[in-house]
């Protein structure tokens, strides 16, 4: 399956947006590991901005950056949102409330806890009516979301916004599901070879493949190893460097393989 990458968004420790991330991934600027500042995007109505949690703000922030860089109308894009943990902080709050003698779970907590909450805020904020899928595949959520988005692009012959995001969980959930820091990335994908493409991706699945190591500097390998969404970093590095080549990620007993082509 072949798709073009038209726009990118990213937010993580030491990577506050694509401009800085591109310089860091090229080796032109040192990675400083700085903390992530997240604000609710302006396209949400005031009530929705107040209700949106940290995880939703992360997802919408990178989604908005990718769409802005790609051009076009965000409301017309099909979307794929991928996350391993979803809004684990809100789930934690609900579970703690349920331990009380007379628990009271607010409607806002409930609707933020569902796995497609970020997708819901995006569609409400932009009045989007195109199809939307929310994916969760544990450690392989990046690969699962990427494969889903690429299949949508090819089968529907339309542009798709792919968003992946994950945040650390509070204790005691973190003991059972360790996740490092905050990371989100987004890509606007288009069918075939687009004239304005940053790169073209040829995506295949290979059954029965072995372990797929992550290459790159130590900070990148640690981030990708500790946060499921950050497994997108090797693709971001290839896009930043304008570098073609082969990438792969473990997925359901095999490997999702991506051939990156640039300079077309």
Secondary structure, DSSP 8 states (H G I E B T S, - for coil): -EEEEEEEEEEETTEESHHHHHHHHHTSS------------TTS-HHHHHH--HHHHHHHHHHHHHHHHH-S-GGG-EEEEE-SSSSHHHHHHHHHHTTSTT----HHHHHHHSTTHHHHHHHHHHT--S-EEEE--GGGHHHHHHHHHHHHHHHHTS-EEEEEEEE---TTHHHHS---SEEEEEEEEEES--TT-SEEEEEEEEET-------S-HHHHHHHHH-GGGGGHHHHHHHHHT--EEEEEEETTEEEEEEEE---
